[in-house]
Amino acid sequence: MAHGSGRRLRVGIDVGGTFTDLVALDEATGELLRFKVPSTPLAPEEGVIAALTMLLTEVEPDAVAFLSHSSTMATNALLGQINLELPPTALLTTEGFRDVLEIGRQNRSEVYNLFVQRPKPLVERHLRFGVRERMDPFGAEVAPLDRASLNGALDALERGGAKAVAVCYLHAYANDAHERATLAALQDRFPDLPVSISCDVDPEYREYERASTTVVNAVLGPLVRGYLERLAARARALKFEAPIYVMQSNGGMAALEAVAERPATMIESGPASGVIGAAYLGRALAIENVLSFDMGGTTAKAGTITGSEPQLTTEFEAAGRTHSGRAVKGSGYPVRFPFIDLAEVSAGGGTIAAADGGSLRVGPLSAGADPGPAAYGRGMQPTVTDANIVLGRLNPRALLGGAMKIDAARSRRALETLLPEVPELDLDGLAAGIVKLVDTEMAKILRIVTVERGLDPREFTLMAFGGGGPLHACALADELSVPRIVIPPNPGLFSAYGLLAADVRATLVRSLVTVADELEHSAIEAAFAEMESRGRAGLLRQGVGANDVGFLRELDVRYFGQSFELTISAEAPFEADAYERARRRFHERHRKTYGYESPHEPLEIVAARVTAIGAVRKPALTAVTKAPSSTPSPKALLERRSVYFAEGRVETPVYDRAQLPAGTRWEGPALVEQYDSCTLVAPGWRARVDGLGDFILEKTDA
């Protein structure tokens, strides 16, 4: 029976490749409602609505005061997923520059492959039109906007059947007058046609990246807007009237309408929420350096949090390939927007194992939500989940608190199909090999975000979540010599929980590209102030209270003559002292990044950035009941199960997490089951429950 409307709930919904997760937090009591339903990749809103429908069995719709959502549908569309076909899009650009999307940069995704194929341009050549106009890099008009040329381009794009338009004129970041005039002409002639102009989407220099970002925004516009409008309409039909927010790639929320206007901001929406949740929990536990590890049904993702702040990058290649967790430069579509810096690999519970020529391999193909692992009863391909069931590490009867029945015999039969290819292995050895291979792949992405970024993983705490993260955490920590692991109370729903900890954010940028000594401090301060004014107005339109708005100022700086810049923080007001401190920060950052500094070289300020932050009420972390004894109580023991480890089969206790109060301690090997995940405390590790219900795992010899 649904509860009455006296409650006030904040709801987070994360759409993953295998499951759609919903958490609902009661602001008054701290009670957490949680639901997991299969994702529906061909119609992602269906999974969201299914989760909301389940929520209605517990609460009335008017009890929901805030509804937030993360999704991978934008990335899936760029990857060519069925039912998410990209609309025909036109590009209007300065005459002579219509092929910039194909020329791009000189980087090749495969240096030694003479037949390498560049990504197919998102705008076909017959829909790319040059318009006579020109600005110089300083914003002076070289050639006026030719109305006849513009009208001819509008006629051609109409004949071509364009459903969206991107406008990117040369040096529009310095003077946007021609783009604004073109926008007005498009809106006058085609009032219902979605238009993206580069001076709004990405007002920075570098023509290829600016054009690519604007085009990505344009092609995603109709799809993302249609998806969000369908989702909102279905939610309203269920009587949910709460405002709907969407996670952006930078780890901040934005109102539904704001994301519909700039859909490129949600390309990495899905993975971002878990990192935000990890940063929030890390701050609560006074852990500044956190390795965020999220293993779901389809992929595993890793990110770093240093000084309690997630690490960001300002450029990303959407729909690009990865190799051993690293993004392959030149294989995707550049998008300039702050992204949480993540490494990702196709390694999840649904990742398919195969044997080829006597060698075992795992991935990159995944069984996904449908058909899923063999144990789910629909498919018959052996997966990582099936291997963990055979090893005894996952419940051989049911998951999700008994709601999802498991066919362990089917898992064994699926793995047995590989045995003829690897005759030197028995069934346990085969299953252990599959798990070892996937652990090795996942360890690579943890190295990428630490060692390859100049960070020492031994100085971090691994926070493992997702349905599979807690099961593989000990093996990964051993691989990287990470001394401590944190498993949150609801790891399988943690990305959805992270949505409740995210602030509303808006990012603004102003291109400057001027030698620092030639730029008045007052001009930089004026640029900051103007962006802060626009950022404040944008957040207020999204429902943020005036007293909840704050700002983060940054500058992109480089030595004069360099091609790439570093981002450093800047203070307000930006006067001589603030500039001097920013200059020192740049030299220090350059030394840490590249190993040297040149304090006597002139600096060039490339851009000023402002992040407008609308603080939201964070979920309260409530203390859990203290245990009368430090050892697990008899009622916590569910069973003893034969579990395979390197030394062979071991009779292993399986505990119920709900029966492990704060202060409980135990040593591995042990398994702890709960609704949304299973934690493996491996041999050589010990665990305890802290005052907030987190598991803290440490080596027994530490």
C-alpha positions in Angstrom: 0.0 0.0 0.0 1.4 3.4 -1.0 2.1 5.8 1.9 0.4 9.2 2.1 1.6 12.6 0.9 3.2 13.6 4.2 6.5 12.3 3.0 9.0 14.2 0.9 11.2 12.1 -1.3 14.2 12.8 -3.6 14.5 10.3 -6.4 17.5 9.3 -8.5 17.3 7.0 -11.5 20.3 5.6 -13.3 19.9 3.8 -16.6 22.7 1.3 -17.1 23.3 -1.2 -19.9 21.8 -4.1 -17.9 19.7 -2.6 -15.1 17.9 0.6 -14.4 18.3 1.6 -10.7 16.0 3.8 -8.6 16.7 5.1 -5.1 14.2 7.3 -3.2 15.4 9.1 -0.2 13.0 10.3 2.5 14.4 13.7 3.5 12.8 13.5 7.0 13.7 10.0 8.1 16.7 9.1 5.9 14.9 5.9 4.8 16.0 4.7 1.4 13.7 2.9 -1.0 15.4 1.0 -3.8 14.4 -0.7 -6.9 16.2 -2.5 -9.8 14.5 -3.3 -13.1 16.0 -4.6 -16.4 17.0 -1.8 -18.7 15.3 -1.5 -22.1 18.1 -0.4 -24.5 15.8 0.0 -27.5 13.5 2.3 -25.6 15.4 3.6 -22.5 12.5 5.6 -21.1 10.5 2.3 -20.6 13.0 1.1 -17.9 12.7 4.5 -16.2 8.9 4.3 -16.2 9.0 0.7 -15.0 11.1 1.8 -12.0 8.8 4.7 -11.3 5.8 2.4 -11.5 7.4 0.1 -8.9 8.0 3.2 -6.7 4.2 3.9 -6.8 3.7 0.6 -4.9 5.3 2.3 -1.9 4.5 6.0 -2.1 2.1 8.5 -3.7 3.4 10.5 -6.6 3.0 13.8 -4.8 5.5 12.7 -2.2 8.3 13.0 -4.8 9.7 16.5 -4.6 12.8 16.0 -6.8 13.5 13.6 -9.7 16.9 13.2 -11.2 18.1 11.0 -14.0 21.2 9.8 -15.8 21.4 8.0 -19.1 23.8 6.8 -21.8 21.3 7.3 -24.6 23.3 10.2 -26.2 26.4 8.0 -26.5 24.4 5.1 -27.7 22.9 7.3 -30.5 26.3 8.3 -31.7 27.4 4.6 -31.6 24.5 3.8 -34.0 22.1 2.0 -31.7 18.9 0.7 -33.3 15.9 2.9 -32.7 18.3 5.9 -32.1 19.1 6.8 -35.7 20.7 10.3 -36.1 18.6 12.8 -38.0 19.9 14.3 -41.2 21.7 17.5 -40.1 23.1 20.5 -42.1 26.2 22.5 -41.4 26.5 26.2 -42.3 30.1 27.4 -42.2 32.4 30.0 -43.7 32.8 29.6 -47.4 35.8 27.4 -48.1 35.6 25.5 -44.8 32.8 23.0 -45.3 35.3 20.1 -45.2 36.8 20.9 -41.8 34.9 18.0 -40.3 36.6 15.5 -42.6 40.1 17.2 -42.6 40.1 17.4 -38.8 43.5 17.0 -37.2 46.5 14.9 -38.4 46.2 12.4 -35.6 45.4 8.8 -36.8 43.7 6.3 -34.7 46.0 3.6 -36.1 49.4 5.0 -37.0 50.7 2.0 -38.9 47.5 1.1 -40.7 47.6 2.5 -44.2 43.9 1.8 -44.7 42.6 3.3 -41.5 39.2 4.8 -41.7 38.4 8.1 -40.0 35.0 8.3 -38.3 32.2 8.9 -40.7 31.3 12.7 -40.6 28.0 13.3 -38.8 27.0 15.7 -41.6 27.1 14.3 -45.1 29.0 16.5 -47.6 25.8 17.4 -49.6 24.4 19.0 -46.4 27.5 21.1 -45.7 27.2 24.6 -47.1 29.7 27.5 -47.3 28.4 31.0 -46.7 30.3 34.1 -47.8 31.3 35.9 -44.6 34.5 36.3 -42.6 35.7 37.5 -39.2 39.4 37.7 -38.2 40.8 36.2 -35.0 40.3 39.5 -33.1 36.6 39.9 -34.1 37.0 42.4 -36.8 34.7 41.9 -39.9 36.8 41.0 -42.9 33.7 40.3 -45.2 30.1 41.0 -44.4 27.5 38.3 -44.2 26.3 37.8 -47.8 22.5 37.5 -47.7 22.2 36.0 -51.1 24.8 33.3 -50.2 23.0 32.6 -46.9 19.6 32.4 -48.7 21.0 30.0 -51.2 22.3 27.7 -48.4 18.9 27.8 -46.7 17.2 26.8 -50.0 19.7 23.9 -50.3 19.3 22.6 -46.8 15.5 22.7 -47.2 15.8 20.6 -50.4 18.2 18.2 -48.6 15.6 17.5 -45.9 17.7 18.6 -42.9 16.0 18.0 -39.5 18.6 20.0 -37.6 21.2 22.6 -38.3 24.7 23.5 -37.0 26.2 26.9 -37.6 30.0 27.4 -37.2 31.6 30.4 -38.8 35.3 31.2 -38.7 36.3 33.0 -35.5 32.7 33.4 -34.2 34.2 33.0 -30.7 35.7 36.5 -31.2 32.6 38.1 -32.8 29.3 36.2 -33.0 27.3 38.8 -35.0 27.2 36.7 -38.2 26.1 33.6 -36.4 23.4 35.5 -34.5 22.1 36.9 -37.8 22.1 33.5 -39.4 20.2 32.1 -36.4 17.6 34.8 -36.8 17.3 34.0 -40.5 16.9 30.3 -39.8 14.3 30.9 -37.1 12.3 33.2 -39.3 12.2 30.8 -42.2 12.1 27.4 -40.3 10.7 28.2 -36.9 10.5 24.6 -35.8 13.9 23.5 -37.0 16.5 22.9 -34.1 19.6 25.1 -34.6 22.9 25.0 -32.7 25.3 27.9 -33.1 28.9 27.5 -32.1 29.1 30.8 -30.2 26.5 29.4 -27.8 27.7 25.8 -27.7 31.5 26.1 -27.7 32.8 29.7 -27.9 36.5 28.8 -28.1 39.1 28.8 -30.7 40.3 25.8 -32.7 37.9 25.5 -35.6 37.7 21.7 -35.9 36.9 21.1 -32.3 34.4 23.9 -32.2 32.7 22.6 -35.4 32.7 19.1 -34.1 31.1 20.0 -30.8 28.5 22.1 -32.5 27.6 19.4 -34.9 27.4 16.7 -32.2 25.1 19.0 -30.3 22.9 19.5 -33.4 22.6 15.9 -34.3 21.7 14.9 -30.8 19.2 17.7 -30.4 16.0 16.1 -31.9 16.8 12.7 -30.3 17.5 13.9 -26.8 14.7 16.4 -26.8 12.3 13.7 -28.0 13.5 11.2 -25.4 13.3 13.8 -22.5 9.8 15.0 -23.6 8.5 11.4 -23.8 10.0 10.7 -20.4 8.5 13.8 -18.8 5.1 13.1 -20.4 5.1 9.5 -19.2 6.1 10.6 -15.7 3.4 13.3 -15.7 0.9 10.6 -16.7 1.8 8.7 -13.6 1.0 11.9 -11.7 4.6 12.8 -10.9 4.8 16.6 -10.8 8.3 17.1 -9.4 10.9 19.0 -11.5 13.1 16.6 -13.5 16.9 17.1 -13.7 19.5 15.3 -15.8 23.1 14.5 -14.9 25.6 16.2 -17.2 29.1 14.9 -18.1 30.7 17.3 -15.7 29.0 15.8 -12.7 26.5 18.5 -12.3 22.7 18.4 -12.7 20.7 20.5 -15.2 17.0 21.0 -15.6 15.4 19.0 -18.4 14.9 22.0 -20.7 18.6 23.1 -20.3 19.9 19.7 -21.3 17.4 19.5 -24.2 19.0 22.8 -25.5 22.6 21.5 -25.0 22.4 17.7 -25.4 26.1 17.3 -25.9 26.5 18.0 -22.2 24.9 14.6 -21.3 27.1 12.3 -23.5 28.8 10.8 -20.4 25.8 11.4 -18.1 25.6 7.7 -17.0 29.2 7.2 -15.6 29.4 10.6 -14.0 26.9 10.1 -11.2 28.9 7.2 -9.5 32.0 9.4 -9.3 30.0 12.2 -7.7 28.6 9.8 -5.1 32.1 8.5 -4.4 33.4 12.1 -3.8 30.4 12.8 -1.5 30.9 9.7 0.6 34.7 10.2 0.6 34.2 13.7 2.1 31.9 12.2 4.8 34.6 9.6 5.7 37.4 12.2 5.6 39.1 10.4 2.7 40.5 12.9 0.2 42.0 10.6 -2.4 39.5 8.0 -3.8 39.7 5.6 -6.7 36.2 5.3 -7.9 35.5 1.9 -9.4 32.1 1.0 -10.9 31.5 -2.4 -12.4 28.0 -3.0 -13.9 26.6 -5.6 -16.2 28.2 -4.2 -19.4 31.2 -2.0 -18.6 33.6 -1.1 -15.8 34.6 2.5 -15.2 37.3 4.1 -13.1 37.9 7.7 -12.0 40.1 9.6 -9.5 39.1 12.0 -6.8 41.9 14.0 -5.3 41.5 16.5 -2.6 37.8 15.4 -2.4 37.2 16.7 -6.0 36.6 14.6 -9.1 39.2 15.0 -11.8 37.9 16.7 -15.0 39.0 17.0 -18.6 37.8 19.6 -21.0 37.8 17.5 -24.2 36.4 14.1 -25.0 36.0 12.0 -28.1 32.4 10.8 -28.2 31.7 7.3 -29.7 35.4 6.7 -30.0 37.2 3.4 -29.6 39.1 2.3 -26.6 42.2 0.1 -26.4 42.9 -1.5 -23.0 40.8 1.2 -21.4 42.5 4.1 -23.2 40.6 6.3 -25.5 42.0 6.0 -29.1 42.6 9.5 -30.3 41.1 10.2 -33.7 38.6 7.4 -33.5 35.6 9.5 -32.3 34.0 13.0 -32.5 35.7 15.7 -30.4 33.4 17.4 -27.9 34.6 20.3 -25.8 32.8 20.4 -22.5 34.0 19.5 -19.0 33.9 15.7 -18.5 34.7 13.7 -15.5 38.0 12.1 -16.4 37.2 8.4 -16.7 38.7 5.2 -18.1 36.3 2.6 -19.3 36.6 -1.0 -20.5 34.0 -3.5 -21.8 34.1 -5.7 -18.6 31.0 -6.4 -16.7 28.9 -9.2 -15.4 27.5 -9.8 -18.9 30.8 -9.8 -20.7 31.1 -12.9 -22.8 33.9 -15.4 -22.5 35.1 -17.3 -25.5 37.9 -19.8 -26.5 39.7 -19.4 -29.7 42.6 -21.6 -30.9 43.3 -22.9 -27.4 43.4 -19.5 -25.8 40.7 -18.1 -23.5 39.5 -14.5 -23.9 36.9 -12.3 -22.3 35.1 -9.5 -24.0 34.5 -7.0 -25.5 31.1 -8.4 -26.5 28.4 -8.3 -23.8 25.2 -10.3 -23.3 23.7 -7.1 -21.9 20.2 -7.1 -20.4 18.8 -9.3 -23.2 19.5 -12.2 -23.3 21.9 -11.6 -20.4 24.1 -14.2 -18.7 23.2 -17.9 -19.2 22.0 -18.1 -15.6 19.2 -15.7 -16.3 17.5 -18.4 -18.5 17.4 -16.7 -21.9 20.8 -16.9 -23.5 23.5 -19.6 -23.5 26.7 -17.6 -23.9 29.1 -18.0 -21.0 29.7 -14.7 -19.1 31.6 -13.3 -16.1 28.5 -13.7 -14.0 28.2 -17.4 -15.0 31.9 -17.9 -14.0 31.3 -16.3 -10.6 28.2 -18.6 -10.1 30.3 -21.6 -10.9 33.0 -20.5 -8.5 30.4 -20.2 -5.8 31.0 -16.4 -5.4 27.4 -15.5 -6.5 24.2 -17.0 -5.1 23.4 -20.1 -7.2 19.7 -19.9 -6.5 18.6 -16.2 -6.8 19.7 -12.6 -6.9 17.9 -9.3 -6.1 16.7 -10.6 -2.7 15.1 -13.7 -4.4 13.3 -11.7 -7.1 15.6 -12.9 -9.9 15.9 -16.7 -10.1 19.3 -18.1 -11.1 19.9 -21.3 -13.0 23.3 -22.5 -11.8 23.2 -25.6 -13.9 22.7 -23.5 -17.0 25.8 -21.5 -16.1 27.8 -24.7 -15.8 26.6 -26.0 -19.2 27.5 -22.6 -20.8 31.0 -22.8 -19.5 31.4 -26.4 -20.4 31.0 -25.5 -24.1 34.4 -23.9 -23.8 36.2 -26.8 -22.2 37.0 -28.7 -25.5 39.0 -25.6 -26.6 41.1 -25.5 -23.4 41.5 -29.2 -22.4 44.2 -28.3 -19.8 41.5 -26.7 -17.6 38.8 -28.2 -15.5 35.5 -26.3 -15.0 36.8 -24.5 -11.9 40.0 -23.6 -13.6 38.1 -22.3 -16.6 35.8 -20.1 -14.4 38.8 -18.8 -12.4 40.6 -18.0 -15.7 37.6 -16.0 -16.9 37.5 -14.0 -13.7 41.3 -13.5 -13.7 41.2 -12.1 -17.3 38.4 -9.7 -16.6 40.2 -8.6 -13.4 43.3 -7.9 -15.4 41.4 -5.8 -17.9 39.8 -3.8 -15.1 43.1 -3.3 -13.3 44.4 -1.6 -16.5 41.8 1.2 -16.2 42.7 1.8 -12.6 46.3 2.2 -13.6 45.3 4.6 -16.4 43.6 7.0 -14.0 46.4 6.8 -11.4 49.9 5.7 -12.6 49.4 7.2 -16.1 48.2 10.5 -14.6 51.3 10.7 -12.3 49.4 9.4 -9.2 50.4 6.6 -6.8 47.5 4.2 -6.3 49.0 3.2 -2.9 47.9 6.7 -1.7 44.3 6.1 -2.6 41.3 4.2 -1.2 39.4 2.1 -3.6 35.6 2.7 -3.5 33.9 -0.2 -5.3 30.3 -0.1 -6.4 28.0 -1.3 -9.1 26.5 -4.7 -9.1 29.9 -6.4 -9.6 32.4 -3.9 -8.1 32.4 -5.4 -4.5 32.9 -8.9 -5.9 36.1 -8.0 -7.7 37.5 -5.3 -5.4 40.0 -7.3 -3.4 41.6 -8.8 -6.5 42.0 -5.3 -8.0 43.3 -3.8 -4.8 45.9 -6.6 -4.6 46.9 -5.9 -8.2 47.6 -2.2 -7.5 48.7 -2.5 -3.9 45.8 -0.3 -2.8 45.7 -0.6 1.0 42.0 0.0 1.7 38.6 -0.6 0.2 35.3 1.1 0.9 32.0 -0.7 0.0 29.0 1.7 0.4 25.8 0.4 1.9 24.0 0.1 -1.4 26.7 -0.5 -3.9 24.6 -1.8 -6.8 22.4 1.4 -6.6 25.3 3.8 -5.8 25.2 5.6 -9.2 21.6 6.4 -8.6 22.4 7.5 -5.1 25.1 9.8 -6.5 22.4 11.7 -8.4 21.1 12.9 -5.1 24.5 14.3 -4.1 25.1 16.3 -7.3 24.7 20.1 -7.5 23.2 21.9 -10.4 26.0 23.2 -12.6 26.3 25.5 -15.6 29.7 26.0 -17.4 30.6 29.1 -19.3 33.7 30.0 -21.2 35.2 33.2 -22.8 38.0 32.9 -25.4 40.8 35.4 -24.8 44.0 34.1 -26.5 46.2 37.0 -25.4 49.6 37.4 -23.9 49.0 37.9 -20.2 51.1 41.1 -19.9 49.0 42.7 -22.7 45.7 42.0 -20.9 44.4 44.3 -18.3 43.4 42.6 -15.1 40.2 44.6 -15.2 39.3 43.0 -18.6 39.7 39.5 -17.2 37.6 40.5 -14.1 34.9 41.9 -16.5 34.8 38.7 -18.4 34.4 36.7 -15.2 31.7 39.0 -13.9 29.7 38.8 -17.2 29.8 35.0 -17.2 28.8 34.9 -13.6 25.8 37.1 -14.3 24.7 34.8 -17.1 25.4 31.7 -15.0 23.4 33.0 -12.1 20.5 33.8 -14.4 20.6 30.3 -15.9 20.6 28.6 -12.5 17.7 30.7 -11.3 15.7 29.7 -14.4 16.4 26.1 -13.4 14.8 26.5 -10.0 17.9 27.2 -7.9 17.5 29.6 -5.0 19.3 32.9 -5.2 21.2 32.2 -2.0 22.3 28.8 -3.2 24.4 30.0 -6.1 28.2 30.0 -6.0 31.0 30.3 -8.6 34.2 28.6 -9.5 36.7 30.7 -11.6 39.4 29.2 -13.8 41.9 30.3 -16.5 43.4 28.3 -19.4 47.1 29.3 -19.5 50.2 28.2 -21.4 53.6 29.5 -22.2 53.6 31.7 -25.2 54.2 29.5 -28.3 52.9 26.3 -26.8 50.0 24.5 -28.4 48.1 23.3 -25.3 47.1 24.9 -22.1 46.6 24.0 -18.4 43.6 25.0 -16.4 44.2 26.7 -13.1 42.0 28.3 -10.5 41.5 32.0 -10.3 40.3 34.2 -7.4 37.8 37.0 -7.1 38.2 39.8 -7.6 40.8 39.3 -10.3 43.4 42.0 -9.5 47.2 42.2 -9.5 47.6 40.0 -6.4 45.2 37.4 -7.7 47.0 37.3 -11.1 50.3 36.8 -9.3 49.0 33.9 -7.4 47.4 32.4 -10.5 50.8 32.8 -12.3 52.6 30.9 -9.5 49.9 28.2 -9.6 50.5 27.8 -13.4 54.3 27.4 -13.0 53.8 24.8 -10.3 51.1 22.9 -12.3 53.4 22.9 -15.4 56.3 21.5 -13.4 54.1 18.7 -11.9 52.6 17.9 -15.3 55.7 18.2 -17.6 58.6 18.0 -15.2 59.9 21.6 -15.7 58.8 25.2 -15.4 60.0 28.4 -17.2 59.1 31.3 -14.9 60.7 33.9 -17.2 58.8 32.9 -20.3 55.7 35.1 -21.1 52.3 33.5 -20.4 49.3 33.4 -22.7 45.8 33.4 -21.3 43.7 31.3 -23.7 40.3 31.3 -22.0 38.5 32.3 -18.9 36.0 29.8 -17.4 33.2 30.1 -14.9 31.3 27.2 -13.3 28.1 28.4 -11.7 27.1 26.0 -8.9 23.6 25.7 -7.5 23.9 23.9 -4.2 21.3 21.3 -3.5 20.4 19.6 -0.3 22.6 16.5 0.1 21.3 13.1 1.4 22.0 12.8 5.1 24.3 9.9 6.0 22.7 8.3 9.0 24.4 6.3 11.7 23.6 2.6 11.9 22.9 0.4 14.9 26.0 -0.5 17.0 26.8 -4.2 17.3 26.8 -5.6 20.9 29.7 -7.8 19.8 32.4 -7.4 17.2 31.9 -10.9 15.8 29.0 -11.6 13.3 25.9 -12.8 15.1 24.6 -16.3 14.3 21.5 -14.8 12.6 23.8 -13.0 10.1 25.1 -16.3 8.8 23.0 -17.4 5.8 24.9 -20.5 4.9 28.4 -22.0 4.3 29.2 -22.4 0.6 32.0 -24.1 -1.3 33.9 -21.2 -3.0 36.8 -21.6 -5.3 40.0 -19.5 -4.6 43.6 -19.9 -5.8 44.3 -22.5 -3.2 41.2 -24.5 -4.2 37.7 -24.9 -2.8 37.1 -23.5 0.7 33.9 -23.7 2.8 33.1 -20.0 3.1 30.6 -18.2 5.4 27.9 -16.2 3.6 26.5 -13.3 5.6 23.4 -11.2 5.3 24.5 -7.5 5.1 21.3 -6.4 6.9 22.4 -8.4 9.9 25.9 -6.9 10.2 25.6 -3.8 12.4 28.3 -1.1 13.0 31.4 -2.4 14.7 31.1 -6.0 13.3 34.5 -7.4 12.2 35.4 -10.6 10.3 38.2 -12.0 8.2 38.2 -13.5 4.8 37.4 -15.6 3.0 33.7 -14.5 3.4 30.8 -13.4 1.2 28.2 -10.8 2.2 25.0 -10.8 0.2 22.4 -8.0 -0.1 19.6 -7.0 -2.5 21.8 -5.2 -5.0 25.2 -6.7 -4.8 27.6 -9.3 -3.2 30.9 -8.4 -1.5 33.8 -10.8 -1.5 36.2 -10.5 1.4 39.1 -12.5 -0.1 41.6 -14.5 1.8 44.2 -12.2 3.3 41.7 -9.4 3.9 39.6 -8.4 6.9 36.5 -6.3 7.0 34.6 -4.1 9.5 31.4 -2.1 9.4 31.8 1.6 10.2 29.3 3.9 11.9 27.6 4.7 8.6 27.1 1.1 7.4 30.1 1.1 5.0 32.3 -1.9 4.7 36.0 -1.0 5.3 38.3 -3.7 4.0 42.0 -3.8 4.8 44.8 -6.4 4.4 45.3 -8.7 7.4 49.1 -8.0 7.3 48.7 -4.2 7.3 
